Amino acid sequence: MTQKTAQKVHFVTLGCEKNLVDSEVMMGIVQGKEYTIVDNAEDADVVVVNTCGFIDDAKAESVETILQMANLKETANVKSVLVAGCMAQRYKDELMQEIPEIDGIVGTQDFIQITDLIEESLTGSRPQFFSAGNPIYLYDENTPRVHTSGNISAYIKIAEGCNHACTFCIIPTMRGKLRSRPIESIVSEAEQLVEQGVKEVILIAQDTTDYGIDIYKQRRLADLLEALNNVEGLHWIRLHYAYPGFFTDEVIDAIARCEKVAKYIDMPLQHSEDRILKSMQRPGHQAGVRKLVKKIRERVPNVALRTSIIVGFPGETDEDFENLCNFVRELEFDHIGVFTYSPEEGTPSAEFASQVPDEVKERRSNILMEVAREVAAARQARHVGQVLDVLVEKFDEEDPSVRVGRTQFDARDIDGLVFVANSDAQVGDMIKVRVTHAFDFDLSGEAV
């Protein structure tokens, strides 16, 4: 072990919330070794870039960010630039060969050795920490972690990895097989977060509906929601990445029954057409999805549904796309994320015939986003005149007398906001707001 020479470390996190949790764990480990976490890269001795390697745009952003941080060796005090995350796991050899500015690299299983990586990198040895085989690491409630998302809401990773073999996805290669945390561990973490002032926990995994099948031999998401609902001081429990293939009646009933579970479900569908879903190797079919959405809305009144759609998958015809647009209109999702298909190296679909031209994918994406905007605006309008609970997150930058927050129907960072007049509420307060205006994605109203 070399002597520690660096005092200040800066983390750059790219990609999804699951990557953010990994960065927060690395920060907790580094801070526990008496390093100082700094907000600005220019002030750091060491910069850690936690990369995303999911699609081409994310990979390009990761490489660009690495090079930007490397430039700080010339213009600031940075001595070492380290790379972690999915892109590191997938392309370690290429990154180390093609970007000599990288001073060390670590995979998705071994990032808990971040302090060793820092110290060895400062000797000029360019260390690489990668265990053989598929990643198996999974943090727990005892793992040190620095929460960067504020004191109001926090992400809890309930599982890591994925057992599915979708033809467009490389995640199992980068993250390994499904590894669920015990219910007791997750509840303990939620209790710790509440003690720190957190009001909302957001449950994330590659597929939250698959939770528990590995350690309990049955899916236990409903039981987890019930257990978290008993955590004193917690206001909201939010469910992300709940794929439809294993969305059981028990989960629906738990969402309906548990008062702390937000009436909000993030359910990535990817497409509407059975032929495309089969080609994607996604479980389920359109008729099942329609039945599931109908059942959810019947049992959970006023529920908000978010979905994600991929346009331009190989073989997608104009008719398929037109049917997809009609499907989105008919099911009236509250929030929709639209993504253009990206052929990822090492995935089966990258080799499929009938790849859709980029210009067609972009055109279809723009059309579907406009459809999604129209549907979202119509869904938002139903809130006008209602009195809703709003969690205050900040003061408006232009008018500090206006509070900005979210309802249970909107997730942080990706959905709409509520702008509240006539309130003296503080950040973290839960207040009643009468909605007076609805916009495409946001609401405004007055405190009551």
C-alpha positions as CSV (number, residue, x, y, z in Angstrom):
1,M,0.0,0.0,0.0
2,T,1.4,3.4,-1.0
3,Q,1.3,6.4,1.2
4,K,-1.8,8.6,0.7
5,T,-0.8,11.8,-1.0
6,A,-4.2,13.1,-2.3
7,Q,-6.6,15.0,-0.1
8,K,-9.4,16.1,-2.3
9,V,-11.6,13.9,-4.6
10,H,-14.3,14.9,-7.1
11,F,-16.8,12.4,-8.5
12,V,-18.6,12.8,-11.8
13,T,-21.6,10.5,-12.2
14,L,-23.1,9.7,-15.6
15,G,-26.1,7.6,-16.5
16,C,-28.9,6.3,-14.3
17,E,-29.8,6.5,-10.7
18,K,-28.3,3.0,-10.1
19,N,-25.0,4.5,-11.1
20,L,-25.6,7.4,-8.7
21,V,-25.9,5.0,-5.8
22,D,-22.6,3.4,-6.7
23,S,-21.0,6.9,-6.7
24,E,-22.5,7.7,-3.4
25,V,-21.1,4.4,-2.0
26,M,-17.6,5.3,-3.4
27,M,-17.9,8.7,-1.8
28,G,-18.8,7.1,1.6
29,I,-15.7,4.8,1.4
30,V,-13.4,7.6,0.3
31,Q,-14.7,10.0,3.0
32,G,-14.2,7.2,5.6
33,K,-10.5,7.2,4.7
34,E,-10.3,10.9,5.5
35,Y,-10.3,12.2,2.0
36,T,-12.3,15.3,1.3
37,I,-15.1,15.2,-1.3
38,V,-15.1,18.5,-3.3
39,D,-17.9,19.8,-5.6
40,N,-15.6,21.3,-8.2
41,A,-13.3,19.2,-10.3
42,E,-10.8,22.2,-10.5
43,D,-10.3,21.9,-6.8
44,A,-9.6,18.2,-6.7
45,D,-6.4,16.2,-6.6
46,V,-8.2,13.1,-8.0
47,V,-11.3,12.9,-10.3
48,V,-13.4,9.7,-10.5
49,V,-15.6,9.5,-13.6
50,N,-18.4,6.9,-13.0
51,T,-19.3,6.1,-16.6
52,C,-22.4,4.8,-18.4
53,G,-22.0,2.3,-21.2
54,F,-25.6,1.6,-22.1
55,I,-26.0,3.3,-25.5
56,D,-23.8,5.1,-28.0
57,D,-24.7,8.6,-26.8
58,A,-23.9,7.6,-23.2
59,K,-20.6,6.1,-24.2
60,A,-19.7,9.2,-26.2
61,E,-20.5,11.4,-23.2
62,S,-18.4,9.2,-21.0
63,V,-15.3,9.5,-23.2
64,E,-15.8,13.2,-23.6
65,T,-16.1,13.7,-19.8
66,I,-12.9,11.6,-19.2
67,L,-11.0,13.8,-21.7
68,Q,-12.4,17.0,-20.1
69,M,-11.3,15.9,-16.7
70,A,-7.8,14.9,-18.0
71,N,-7.3,18.4,-19.3
72,L,-7.5,19.6,-15.7
73,K,-4.1,18.0,-15.2
74,E,-2.7,20.9,-17.2
75,T,-5.0,23.7,-16.1
76,A,-5.7,22.8,-12.4
77,N,-4.3,20.7,-9.6
78,V,-5.7,17.3,-10.8
79,K,-3.0,14.5,-10.5
80,S,-5.1,11.5,-11.3
81,V,-8.2,10.7,-13.4
82,L,-9.9,7.4,-12.6
83,V,-12.7,5.6,-14.5
84,A,-15.4,3.4,-13.0
85,G,-18.9,2.2,-13.9
86,C,-20.5,0.3,-16.7
87,M,-18.3,1.5,-19.5
88,A,-15.2,0.6,-17.5
89,Q,-16.5,-2.9,-16.9
90,R,-17.3,-3.4,-20.6
91,Y,-14.4,-1.7,-22.3
92,K,-11.5,-1.6,-19.8
93,D,-8.8,-2.7,-22.3
94,E,-9.9,-0.3,-25.0
95,L,-10.1,2.6,-22.6
96,M,-6.7,2.0,-21.1
97,Q,-5.1,1.6,-24.5
98,E,-6.8,4.4,-26.3
99,I,-6.9,7.0,-23.6
100,P,-3.5,7.2,-21.9
101,E,-4.7,10.0,-19.8
102,I,-6.6,7.5,-17.6
103,D,-4.6,6.8,-14.5
104,G,-6.6,3.8,-13.2
105,I,-9.8,1.9,-13.8
106,V,-12.2,-0.2,-11.8
107,G,-15.1,-2.4,-12.6
108,T,-18.7,-2.6,-11.3
109,Q,-17.8,-5.3,-8.8
110,D,-14.6,-3.8,-7.4
111,F,-15.4,-0.1,-6.9
112,I,-15.4,-0.7,-3.2
113,Q,-11.6,-0.7,-3.5
114,I,-11.7,2.9,-4.7
115,T,-9.2,4.1,-2.1
116,D,-6.7,1.5,-3.1
117,L,-7.2,2.6,-6.7
118,I,-6.6,6.2,-5.8
119,E,-3.4,5.6,-3.9
120,E,-1.9,3.2,-6.5
121,S,-2.8,5.5,-9.4
122,L,-0.7,8.3,-7.8
123,T,2.4,6.2,-8.2
124,G,2.0,6.1,-11.9
125,S,1.2,2.4,-12.1
126,R,-2.2,2.7,-13.9
127,P,-3.9,0.1,-11.7
128,Q,-6.9,-2.0,-13.0
129,F,-9.2,-3.6,-10.4
130,F,-11.4,-6.3,-12.0
131,S,-12.5,-9.6,-10.4
132,A,-12.8,-12.6,-12.6
133,G,-16.4,-13.7,-13.6
134,N,-19.7,-11.9,-13.4
135,P,-20.1,-9.0,-10.9
136,I,-21.5,-10.2,-7.6
137,Y,-21.0,-7.1,-5.3
138,L,-24.1,-5.6,-3.6
139,Y,-24.1,-2.9,-1.0
140,D,-26.2,-3.1,2.2
141,E,-27.4,-0.9,5.0
142,N,-24.0,-0.9,6.7
143,T,-22.1,0.3,3.6
144,P,-20.9,3.9,4.0
145,R,-22.6,6.2,1.6
146,V,-22.8,10.0,1.0
147,H,-26.2,11.1,-0.1
148,T,-25.9,13.7,-2.9
149,S,-29.6,14.0,-3.7
150,G,-30.4,16.2,-0.8
151,N,-32.1,15.6,2.5
152,I,-35.6,15.2,1.1
153,S,-35.5,12.1,-1.1
154,A,-33.1,9.3,-1.6
155,Y,-32.7,6.2,-3.9
156,I,-32.5,2.7,-2.5
157,K,-31.1,0.0,-4.7
158,I,-33.1,-3.0,-3.8
159,A,-31.3,-5.3,-6.2
160,E,-28.5,-5.4,-8.7
161,G,-28.1,-7.1,-12.0
162,C,-30.7,-8.8,-14.2
163,N,-31.7,-12.3,-15.2
164,H,-33.4,-11.4,-18.5
165,A,-31.9,-11.6,-21.9
166,C,-33.4,-8.8,-23.9
167,T,-31.8,-8.7,-27.3
168,F,-31.1,-5.0,-27.2
169,C,-29.6,-4.8,-23.7
170,I,-26.0,-5.3,-22.4
171,I,-26.8,-4.7,-18.7
172,P,-26.4,-8.4,-17.6
173,T,-22.9,-8.3,-19.1
174,M,-21.9,-5.2,-17.2
175,R,-23.9,-5.8,-14.0
176,G,-24.2,-9.5,-13.6
177,K,-27.1,-11.7,-12.6
178,L,-30.0,-10.5,-10.3
179,R,-28.9,-10.1,-6.7
180,S,-31.6,-9.0,-4.3
181,R,-31.1,-7.5,-0.9
182,P,-33.0,-8.9,2.1
183,I,-36.1,-7.0,3.1
184,E,-34.6,-6.4,6.5
185,S,-31.6,-4.7,5.0
186,I,-33.7,-2.4,2.8
187,V,-36.0,-1.5,5.7
188,S,-33.0,-0.7,7.9
189,E,-31.5,1.6,5.3
190,A,-34.9,3.4,4.9
191,E,-35.0,3.9,8.7
192,Q,-31.5,5.3,8.6
193,L,-32.5,7.7,5.8
194,V,-35.5,8.9,7.8
195,E,-33.2,9.7,10.7
196,Q,-31.3,11.9,8.3
197,G,-34.4,13.8,7.3
198,V,-35.4,11.9,4.2
199,K,-39.1,12.0,3.4
200,E,-39.2,9.9,0.2
201,V,-37.4,6.8,-0.8
202,I,-37.2,5.7,-4.4
203,L,-36.9,2.0,-5.0
204,I,-34.7,1.1,-8.0
205,A,-33.3,-2.0,-9.6
206,Q,-32.9,-3.2,-13.1
207,D,-36.4,-4.8,-12.8
208,T,-38.0,-4.1,-9.4
209,T,-40.9,-6.6,-10.1
210,D,-38.3,-9.4,-10.2
211,Y,-37.2,-8.5,-6.7
212,G,-36.6,-11.5,-4.3
213,I,-36.8,-14.4,-6.8
214,D,-33.1,-15.2,-6.2
215,I,-32.9,-15.2,-2.4
216,Y,-36.5,-16.1,-1.5
217,K,-37.4,-18.3,-4.5
218,Q,-40.4,-16.1,-5.0
219,R,-41.0,-12.5,-6.0
220,R,-41.4,-10.4,-2.8
221,L,-41.9,-6.8,-4.0
222,A,-45.4,-6.6,-2.4
223,D,-44.0,-7.8,1.0
224,L,-41.2,-5.2,0.7
225,L,-43.7,-2.4,0.1
226,E,-45.7,-3.5,3.1
227,A,-42.6,-3.6,5.3
228,L,-41.5,-0.1,4.2
229,N,-45.0,1.2,4.7
230,N,-44.4,0.7,8.5
231,V,-41.3,2.8,8.7
232,E,-42.2,5.7,11.0
233,G,-41.5,9.2,9.6
234,L,-41.4,8.1,6.0
235,H,-43.9,10.0,3.7
236,W,-43.5,8.5,0.3
237,I,-42.3,5.2,-1.2
238,R,-41.8,5.5,-5.0
239,L,-41.5,2.5,-7.4
240,H,-39.3,2.7,-10.4
241,Y,-38.4,0.2,-13.2
242,A,-41.4,-2.0,-12.5
243,Y,-41.5,-4.1,-15.7
244,P,-44.9,-5.6,-16.7
245,G,-43.9,-9.2,-17.1
246,F,-44.0,-10.0,-13.4
247,F,-46.4,-7.3,-12.1
248,T,-48.6,-9.3,-9.8
249,D,-52.0,-8.7,-8.3
250,E,-50.2,-8.7,-4.9
251,V,-48.1,-5.7,-5.9
252,I,-51.1,-3.8,-7.2
253,D,-53.0,-4.5,-4.0
254,A,-50.0,-3.3,-1.9
255,I,-49.7,-0.1,-3.9
256,A,-53.5,0.5,-3.4
257,R,-53.5,-0.4,0.3
258,C,-50.2,1.1,1.6
259,E,-50.9,4.8,2.3
260,K,-47.2,5.7,2.0
261,V,-46.6,4.1,-1.4
262,A,-46.9,6.8,-4.0
263,K,-49.7,6.2,-6.5
264,Y,-47.1,6.3,-9.2
265,I,-45.6,3.5,-11.2
266,D,-42.7,3.6,-13.6
267,M,-43.4,0.7,-16.0
268,P,-41.0,0.5,-19.0
269,L,-42.9,-1.1,-21.8
270,Q,-40.4,-0.6,-24.7
271,H,-43.0,-1.1,-27.4
272,S,-46.6,-2.0,-28.1
273,E,-46.4,-4.4,-31.0
274,D,-46.2,-8.1,-30.2
275,R,-43.9,-8.8,-33.1
276,I,-41.4,-6.2,-31.9
277,L,-41.7,-7.3,-28.3
278,K,-40.9,-10.9,-29.3
279,S,-37.9,-9.7,-31.3
280,M,-36.8,-7.7,-28.3
281,Q,-37.3,-10.9,-26.2
282,R,-39.4,-9.0,-23.7
283,P,-41.9,-11.1,-21.6
284,G,-45.6,-10.4,-22.2
285,H,-47.6,-9.0,-25.1
286,Q,-49.9,-6.0,-25.8
287,A,-53.1,-7.6,-24.7
288,G,-51.6,-8.5,-21.4
289,V,-50.3,-4.9,-21.0
290,R,-53.7,-3.4,-21.8
291,K,-55.3,-5.7,-19.2
292,L,-52.6,-4.9,-16.6
293,V,-53.0,-1.1,-17.1
294,K,-56.8,-1.4,-16.9
295,K,-56.5,-3.4,-13.7
296,I,-54.0,-1.0,-12.1
297,R,-56.2,2.0,-12.8
298,E,-59.3,0.2,-11.5
299,R,-57.6,-0.8,-8.2
300,V,-55.4,2.3,-7.7
301,P,-57.6,5.4,-8.6
302,N,-55.8,8.4,-9.9
303,V,-52.6,6.5,-10.3
304,A,-49.9,8.1,-12.5
305,L,-48.2,5.9,-15.0
306,R,-44.8,6.5,-16.5
307,T,-43.4,4.4,-19.3
308,S,-40.4,4.2,-21.6
309,I,-40.6,3.4,-25.3
310,I,-37.9,2.5,-27.9
311,V,-38.6,3.6,-31.4
312,G,-36.7,2.4,-34.5
313,F,-36.0,-1.2,-33.3
314,P,-34.9,-3.4,-36.2
315,G,-37.8,-4.4,-38.3
316,E,-40.1,-1.6,-37.0
317,T,-42.4,-0.6,-40.0
318,D,-44.4,2.5,-40.5
319,E,-47.5,0.5,-39.6
320,D,-45.8,-0.6,-36.4
321,F,-45.0,2.9,-35.5
322,E,-48.4,4.2,-36.3
323,N,-49.9,1.5,-34.0
324,L,-47.4,2.5,-31.3
325,C,-48.6,6.1,-31.4
326,N,-52.2,5.0,-31.2
327,F,-51.4,2.7,-28.3
328,V,-49.8,5.6,-26.4
329,R,-52.8,7.8,-27.1
330,E,-55.3,5.1,-26.0
331,L,-53.5,4.1,-22.7
332,E,-53.0,7.8,-21.7
333,F,-49.7,7.6,-19.9
334,D,-49.0,10.5,-17.6
335,H,-45.3,10.5,-18.4
336,I,-43.4,9.0,-21.3
337,G,-39.7,8.7,-22.0
338,V,-38.9,8.2,-25.7
339,F,-35.6,6.6,-26.8
340,T,-34.2,5.9,-30.3
341,Y,-32.9,2.3,-30.7
342,S,-29.1,2.1,-30.4
343,P,-27.4,-1.0,-31.8
344,E,-25.1,-2.1,-29.0
345,E,-22.0,-4.1,-29.7
346,G,-22.4,-7.6,-28.3
347,T,-26.2,-7.6,-28.3
348,P,-28.2,-9.9,-30.6
349,S,-30.3,-7.1,-32.1
350,A,-27.3,-5.3,-33.3
351,E,-26.9,-8.1,-35.9
352,F,-30.6,-8.2,-36.9
353,A,-31.5,-7.5,-40.4
354,S,-33.8,-4.5,-41.3
355,Q,-32.0,-1.9,-39.2
356,V,-34.0,1.3,-39.3
357,P,-32.1,4.3,-40.7
358,D,-31.0,6.9,-38.2
359,E,-33.1,9.7,-39.9
360,V,-36.2,7.6,-39.7
361,K,-35.6,6.8,-36.0
362,E,-35.1,10.5,-35.2
363,R,-38.3,11.5,-37.1
364,R,-40.3,8.8,-35.3
365,S,-38.9,9.9,-32.0
366,N,-39.9,13.5,-32.6
367,I,-43.4,12.4,-33.6
368,L,-43.9,10.2,-30.6
369,M,-42.6,12.8,-28.2
370,E,-45.2,15.3,-29.5
371,V,-47.9,12.6,-29.0
372,A,-46.6,12.1,-25.5
373,R,-46.7,15.8,-24.8
374,E,-50.3,16.1,-25.9
375,V,-51.4,13.1,-23.8
376,A,-49.4,14.4,-20.7
377,A,-51.0,17.8,-21.0
378,A,-54.5,16.3,-21.1
379,R,-53.7,14.1,-18.0
380,Q,-52.3,17.1,-16.1
381,A,-55.5,19.1,-16.7
382,R,-57.5,16.7,-14.6
383,H,-55.7,18.1,-11.5
384,V,-57.0,21.6,-11.9
385,G,-59.3,22.4,-8.9
386,Q,-57.9,19.5,-6.8
387,V,-56.1,19.9,-3.5
388,L,-52.9,17.8,-3.6
389,D,-50.1,17.1,-1.2
390,V,-46.9,18.8,-2.4
391,L,-43.4,18.1,-1.0
392,V,-41.5,21.3,-1.1
393,E,-38.0,20.9,-2.6
394,K,-36.7,24.4,-3.2
395,F,-37.5,28.1,-3.5
396,D,-38.1,29.5,-7.0
397,E,-34.8,31.1,-8.3
398,E,-36.6,34.1,-9.9
399,D,-39.2,34.6,-7.1
400,P,-38.1,33.3,-3.7
401,S,-41.7,33.8,-2.4
402,V,-42.7,30.9,-4.7
403,R,-42.2,27.4,-3.5
404,V,-41.3,24.6,-5.9
405,G,-42.2,21.0,-5.2
406,R,-43.7,17.7,-6.4
407,T,-46.9,15.7,-5.9
408,Q,-46.9,12.0,-5.5
409,F,-47.7,11.8,-9.2
410,D,-44.3,13.1,-10.2
411,A,-40.8,11.6,-9.7
412,R,-37.8,13.8,-9.0
413,D,-35.6,15.0,-11.8
414,I,-37.7,13.4,-14.6
415,D,-41.3,14.5,-14.2
416,G,-43.1,17.8,-13.6
417,L,-43.0,20.4,-10.8
418,V,-45.6,22.3,-8.8
419,F,-45.1,26.1,-8.4
420,V,-46.8,27.3,-5.2
421,A,-47.8,30.8,-4.4
422,N,-48.8,32.3,-1.0
423,S,-46.8,29.9,1.1
424,D,-44.2,30.3,3.9
425,A,-43.4,26.6,3.8
426,Q,-39.8,25.4,4.2
427,V,-37.8,22.9,2.1
428,G,-38.9,19.4,3.2
429,D,-42.4,20.5,4.3
430,M,-45.5,18.6,3.0
431,I,-48.2,21.2,2.2
432,K,-51.7,21.2,0.8
433,V,-52.0,23.0,-2.6
434,R,-55.1,23.8,-4.6
435,V,-54.1,23.5,-8.3
436,T,-55.1,26.5,-10.4
437,H,-53.3,25.9,-13.7
438,A,-52.0,22.9,-15.6
439,F,-49.3,23.1,-18.3
440,D,-47.8,20.4,-20.5
441,F,-45.8,18.9,-17.6
442,D,-46.0,21.3,-14.6
443,L,-48.7,22.6,-12.3
444,S,-49.2,25.8,-10.4
445,G,-51.4,26.6,-7.4
446,E,-51.9,28.2,-4.1
447,A,-51.3,26.8,-0.6
448,V,-54.4,26.2,1.4
